């Protein structure tokens, strides 16, 4: 996916996008001129800074947002944290906060590891969700599509990203439904583990393009 297509995708999902005060398309072009070589994904959660390597101000902003991108340049890295951009009563878009970022982390899961963890967590969550009475949960194969990657990714990356995206929708449904305190206690641990596995799988799938030999 080219940078123009990336900007199109962001704006199709979130509306007009700026980085600082610069339109996203122009900002990405400026980064390319500075030697942009990679855009890395981070999907952190409290207690699990997945994909982050500091500094603390960037980590904190990314954890609050639940997501970030790391732009890898020739001589530095920048962290991009998406936030809602609301102006007046009708304008809704995305504003990327720009932070200094630490070095790229190399301790992230491989695609094969992430797929295995996702399968195990899905099995555990299924057992937990069906072991107590409560609202009927949608099956992943009945949910809408999503998670498609750009051409050029390994087939396994496409498969893992699609499944993880559908499971993320299951997690959102589970959070939104009115569960009793007992049901929350019974299901909570499995859902947290599934959330962790989903985030790790999405990061691994998006980063597979950088490691084509290992992850084919």
C-alpha positions as a Markdown table, in Angstrom:
| # | Residue | x | y | z |
|---|---|---|---|---|
| 1 | Unk | 0.0 | 0.0 | 0.0 |
| 2 | Unk | 1.4 | 3.4 | -1.0 |
| 3 | Unk | 1.3 | 6.4 | 1.3 |
| 4 | Unk | -1.6 | 8.0 | -0.7 |
| 5 | Unk | -3.6 | 4.8 | -0.3 |
| 6 | Unk | -2.8 | 4.8 | 3.4 |
| 7 | Unk | -4.1 | 8.4 | 3.7 |
| 8 | Unk | -7.2 | 7.5 | 1.7 |
| 9 | Unk | -7.9 | 4.6 | 4.1 |
| 10 | Unk | -7.4 | 6.7 | 7.3 |
| 11 | Unk | -9.8 | 9.4 | 5.9 |
| 12 | Unk | -12.4 | 6.9 | 4.7 |
| 13 | Unk | -12.6 | 5.5 | 8.3 |
| 14 | Unk | -12.1 | 8.6 | 10.4 |
| 15 | Unk | -12.7 | 11.6 | 8.2 |
| 16 | Unk | -10.3 | 14.4 | 7.3 |
| 17 | Unk | -6.9 | 13.8 | 8.9 |
| 18 | Unk | -4.1 | 16.0 | 9.9 |
| 19 | Unk | -0.7 | 15.4 | 11.6 |
| 20 | Unk | -0.2 | 18.4 | 13.9 |
| 21 | Unk | -1.6 | 21.1 | 11.6 |
| 22 | Unk | -0.5 | 19.5 | 8.3 |
| 23 | Unk | -2.9 | 17.5 | 6.1 |
| 24 | Unk | -2.0 | 13.9 | 6.4 |
| 25 | Unk | -1.2 | 13.3 | 2.7 |
| 26 | Unk | 1.3 | 16.2 | 2.7 |
| 27 | Unk | 2.7 | 15.1 | 6.1 |
| 28 | Unk | 3.4 | 11.6 | 4.8 |
| 29 | Unk | 5.0 | 13.0 | 1.6 |
| 30 | Unk | 7.3 | 15.1 | 3.9 |
| 31 | Unk | 8.2 | 12.0 | 5.9 |
| 32 | Unk | 9.1 | 10.2 | 2.6 |
| 33 | Unk | 11.4 | 13.0 | 1.7 |
| 34 | Unk | 13.1 | 12.6 | 5.1 |
| 35 | Unk | 13.8 | 8.9 | 4.4 |
| 36 | Unk | 10.7 | 7.2 | 5.7 |
| 37 | Unk | 11.3 | 3.4 | 5.4 |
| 38 | Unk | 8.6 | 1.8 | 7.5 |
| 39 | Unk | 5.3 | 2.5 | 9.3 |
| 40 | Unk | 5.0 | 0.2 | 12.3 |
| 41 | Unk | 1.8 | -0.5 | 14.3 |
| 42 | Unk | 1.5 | -0.4 | 18.0 |
| 43 | Unk | -1.7 | -1.7 | 19.8 |
| 44 | Unk | -1.0 | -1.1 | 23.5 |
| 45 | Unk | -3.2 | -1.5 | 26.5 |
| 46 | Unk | -2.7 | -0.7 | 30.2 |
| 47 | Unk | 0.0 | -3.0 | 31.5 |
| 48 | Unk | 0.9 | -4.2 | 28.0 |
| 49 | Unk | 2.8 | -1.6 | 25.9 |
| 50 | Unk | 2.7 | -3.7 | 22.8 |
| 51 | Unk | 4.9 | -2.2 | 20.1 |
| 52 | Unk | 6.1 | 0.7 | 22.2 |
| 53 | Unk | 9.6 | 1.6 | 23.2 |
| 54 | Unk | 9.3 | 5.0 | 24.7 |
| 55 | Unk | 9.8 | 7.7 | 25.7 |
| 56 | Unk | 7.2 | 7.8 | 28.5 |
| 57 | Unk | 5.2 | 10.7 | 27.0 |
| 58 | Unk | 4.6 | 8.8 | 23.8 |
| 59 | Unk | 3.8 | 5.5 | 25.6 |
| 60 | Unk | 1.3 | 7.2 | 27.8 |
| 61 | Unk | -0.5 | 8.9 | 24.9 |
| 62 | Unk | -0.5 | 5.7 | 22.8 |
| 63 | Unk | -1.9 | 3.6 | 25.7 |
| 64 | Unk | -4.7 | 6.2 | 26.3 |
| 65 | Unk | -5.6 | 6.0 | 22.6 |
| 66 | Unk | -5.1 | 2.2 | 22.4 |
| 67 | Unk | -3.1 | 2.5 | 19.2 |
| 68 | Unk | -0.3 | 4.3 | 17.5 |
| 69 | Unk | 2.0 | 4.2 | 14.5 |
| 70 | Unk | 5.8 | 4.5 | 14.5 |
| 71 | Unk | 7.4 | 6.2 | 11.5 |
| 72 | Unk | 10.9 | 4.9 | 10.9 |
| 73 | Unk | 13.1 | 7.6 | 9.4 |
| 74 | Unk | 16.7 | 7.6 | 8.4 |
| 75 | Unk | 17.9 | 9.2 | 11.6 |
| 76 | Unk | 15.0 | 9.1 | 14.1 |
| 77 | Unk | 11.6 | 7.6 | 14.8 |
| 78 | Unk | 8.3 | 9.5 | 15.2 |
| 79 | Unk | 5.2 | 8.3 | 17.1 |
| 80 | Unk | 1.8 | 9.1 | 15.6 |
| 81 | Unk | -1.1 | 8.9 | 18.0 |
| 82 | Unk | -4.6 | 9.3 | 16.5 |
| 83 | Unk | -7.2 | 11.4 | 18.4 |
| 84 | Unk | -10.6 | 12.6 | 17.5 |
| 85 | Unk | -10.5 | 16.1 | 15.8 |
| 86 | Unk | -13.8 | 17.9 | 16.5 |
| 87 | Unk | -14.3 | 21.5 | 15.4 |
| 88 | Unk | -17.6 | 23.1 | 15.9 |
| 89 | Unk | -20.8 | 21.1 | 15.7 |
| 90 | Unk | -20.3 | 19.3 | 12.4 |
| 91 | Unk | -16.6 | 18.8 | 11.7 |
| 92 | Unk | -15.3 | 15.4 | 12.7 |
| 93 | Unk | -11.9 | 14.1 | 11.7 |
| 94 | Unk | -8.6 | 12.6 | 13.0 |
| 95 | Unk | -5.7 | 14.5 | 14.4 |
| 96 | Unk | -2.4 | 12.7 | 14.7 |
| 97 | Unk | -0.3 | 13.8 | 17.7 |
| 98 | Unk | 3.4 | 13.7 | 16.8 |
| 99 | Unk | 5.9 | 12.5 | 19.4 |
| 100 | Unk | 9.5 | 11.4 | 19.4 |
| 101 | Unk | 9.7 | 7.6 | 19.5 |
| 102 | Unk | 12.2 | 5.1 | 20.6 |
| 103 | Unk | 13.9 | 2.4 | 18.5 |
| 104 | Unk | 11.8 | -0.3 | 16.8 |
| 105 | Unk | 11.1 | -3.2 | 19.1 |
| 106 | Unk | 12.3 | -6.6 | 17.8 |
| 107 | Unk | 10.8 | -8.7 | 20.6 |
| 108 | Unk | 7.3 | -8.8 | 19.1 |
| 109 | Unk | 5.7 | -12.1 | 18.3 |
| 110 | Unk | 6.3 | -13.8 | 14.9 |
| 111 | Unk | 3.3 | -14.4 | 12.8 |
| 112 | Unk | 3.3 | -18.1 | 13.5 |
| 113 | Unk | 3.6 | -17.5 | 17.3 |
| 114 | Unk | 0.8 | -14.9 | 17.2 |
| 115 | Unk | -1.5 | -17.3 | 15.2 |
| 116 | Unk | -0.9 | -20.1 | 17.7 |
| 117 | Unk | -1.6 | -17.8 | 20.7 |
| 118 | Unk | -4.8 | -16.5 | 19.0 |
| 119 | Unk | -6.0 | -20.1 | 18.4 |
| 120 | Unk | -5.4 | -21.0 | 22.0 |
| 121 | Unk | -7.0 | -17.9 | 23.4 |
| 122 | Unk | -10.0 | -18.3 | 21.1 |
| 123 | Unk | -10.5 | -21.9 | 22.4 |
| 124 | Unk | -10.2 | -20.8 | 26.0 |
| 125 | Unk | -12.6 | -17.9 | 25.5 |
| 126 | Unk | -15.1 | -20.1 | 23.8 |
| 127 | Unk | -15.1 | -22.5 | 26.7 |
| 128 | Unk | -15.5 | -19.6 | 29.2 |
| 129 | Unk | -18.2 | -17.9 | 27.3 |
| 130 | Unk | -20.3 | -21.1 | 27.0 |
| 131 | Unk | -19.7 | -22.2 | 30.6 |
| 132 | Unk | -22.1 | -19.7 | 32.1 |
| 133 | Unk | -25.6 | -18.5 | 31.1 |
| 134 | Unk | -25.8 | -15.1 | 29.5 |
| 135 | Unk | -26.5 | -13.3 | 26.2 |
| 136 | Unk | -25.9 | -15.3 | 23.1 |
| 137 | Unk | -22.5 | -14.3 | 21.6 |
| 138 | Unk | -22.1 | -13.9 | 17.8 |
| 139 | Unk | -19.8 | -16.3 | 16.1 |
| 140 | Unk | -16.8 | -14.8 | 14.3 |
| 141 | Unk | -17.9 | -16.3 | 11.0 |
| 142 | Unk | -21.2 | -14.5 | 11.2 |
| 143 | Unk | -19.7 | -11.1 | 11.6 |
| 144 | Unk | -18.9 | -8.6 | 8.8 |
| 145 | Unk | -15.7 | -8.6 | 6.9 |
| 146 | Unk | -12.6 | -6.6 | 7.8 |
| 147 | Unk | -8.9 | -6.7 | 8.4 |
| 148 | Unk | -7.9 | -6.9 | 4.8 |
| 149 | Unk | -4.2 | -6.2 | 4.2 |
| 150 | Unk | -2.7 | -4.6 | 1.1 |
| 151 | Unk | -1.4 | -6.9 | -1.7 |
| 152 | Unk | 2.0 | -8.3 | -1.2 |
| 153 | Unk | 1.5 | -9.7 | 2.3 |
| 154 | Unk | 1.9 | -13.4 | 3.0 |
| 155 | Unk | -1.3 | -15.5 | 2.9 |
| 156 | Unk | -1.0 | -16.3 | 6.5 |
| 157 | Unk | -0.9 | -12.6 | 7.4 |
| 158 | Unk | -4.1 | -12.0 | 5.5 |
| 159 | Unk | -5.7 | -15.0 | 7.3 |
| 160 | Unk | -4.6 | -13.9 | 10.8 |
| 161 | Unk | -5.5 | -10.3 | 10.3 |
| 162 | Unk | -9.0 | -11.2 | 9.1 |
| 163 | Unk | -9.7 | -13.6 | 12.0 |
| 164 | Unk | -8.2 | -11.2 | 14.6 |
| 165 | Unk | -10.4 | -8.3 | 13.3 |
| 166 | Unk | -13.5 | -10.4 | 13.6 |
| 167 | Unk | -12.6 | -11.5 | 17.1 |
| 168 | Unk | -12.0 | -7.9 | 18.0 |
| 169 | Unk | -15.7 | -7.3 | 17.0 |
| 170 | Unk | -16.7 | -10.2 | 19.3 |
| 171 | Unk | -14.8 | -8.5 | 22.2 |
| 172 | Unk | -16.7 | -5.2 | 21.5 |
| 173 | Unk | -20.0 | -7.1 | 21.6 |
| 174 | Unk | -19.1 | -8.8 | 24.8 |
| 175 | Unk | -18.2 | -5.5 | 26.4 |
| 176 | Unk | -21.4 | -3.8 | 25.3 |
| 177 | Unk | -23.8 | -6.4 | 26.5 |
| 178 | Unk | -25.3 | -6.2 | 30.0 |
| 179 | Unk | -23.6 | -9.0 | 31.9 |
| 180 | Unk | -24.1 | -9.7 | 35.6 |
| 181 | Unk | -21.2 | -9.3 | 38.0 |
| 182 | Unk | -20.9 | -13.1 | 38.3 |
| 183 | Unk | -20.7 | -13.5 | 34.5 |
| 184 | Unk | -18.2 | -10.7 | 34.2 |
| 185 | Unk | -16.0 | -12.5 | 36.8 |
| 186 | Unk | -16.3 | -15.8 | 35.0 |
| 187 | Unk | -15.6 | -14.5 | 31.6 |
| 188 | Unk | -13.2 | -11.6 | 32.3 |
| 189 | Unk | -9.9 | -13.5 | 32.4 |
| 190 | Unk | -10.6 | -15.3 | 29.2 |
| 191 | Unk | -11.7 | -12.1 | 27.4 |
| 192 | Unk | -8.6 | -10.3 | 28.6 |
| 193 | Unk | -6.4 | -13.0 | 27.3 |
| 194 | Unk | -8.3 | -13.0 | 24.0 |
| 195 | Unk | -7.9 | -9.2 | 23.7 |
| 196 | Unk | -4.1 | -9.6 | 24.3 |
| 197 | Unk | -3.9 | -12.4 | 21.6 |
| 198 | Unk | -6.0 | -10.3 | 19.1 |
| 199 | Unk | -3.7 | -7.3 | 19.5 |
| 200 | Unk | -0.6 | -9.4 | 19.2 |
| 201 | Unk | -2.0 | -11.1 | 16.1 |
| 202 | Unk | -2.9 | -7.8 | 14.4 |
| 203 | Unk | 0.6 | -6.3 | 15.1 |
| 204 | Unk | 2.3 | -9.5 | 13.8 |
| 205 | Unk | 0.1 | -9.6 | 10.7 |
| 206 | Unk | 0.9 | -5.9 | 9.8 |
| 207 | Unk | 4.6 | -6.4 | 10.5 |
| 208 | Unk | 4.8 | -9.6 | 8.4 |
| 209 | Unk | 5.6 | -7.5 | 5.3 |
| 210 | Unk | 8.9 | -6.7 | 6.9 |
| 211 | Unk | 9.8 | -10.4 | 7.5 |
| 212 | Unk | 8.6 | -12.1 | 4.4 |
| 213 | Unk | 10.9 | -15.1 | 4.6 |
| 214 | Unk | 10.2 | -16.1 | 8.1 |
| 215 | Unk | 6.4 | -15.6 | 7.9 |
| 216 | Unk | 5.5 | -17.1 | 4.5 |
